């Protein structure tokens, strides 16, 4: 489970880097609009997995 959380956090970081680059290239970029729902979904998955992991350790 810890490995899964680690990979999800890495994915969040990579997504943030892509968004930062897209914003530098074009602040009104269509890419930023596409990345936002992906970010929200990934944040939700990370939260859910952390919750499951916490429940398993209780």
Protein Blocks (a to p, Z undefined) as FASTA:
>chain_A
ZZmmmmmmmmmmmmmmmmmmmmmmomkbfklmmmmmmmmmmmmmmmmmmmmmmmmmZZ
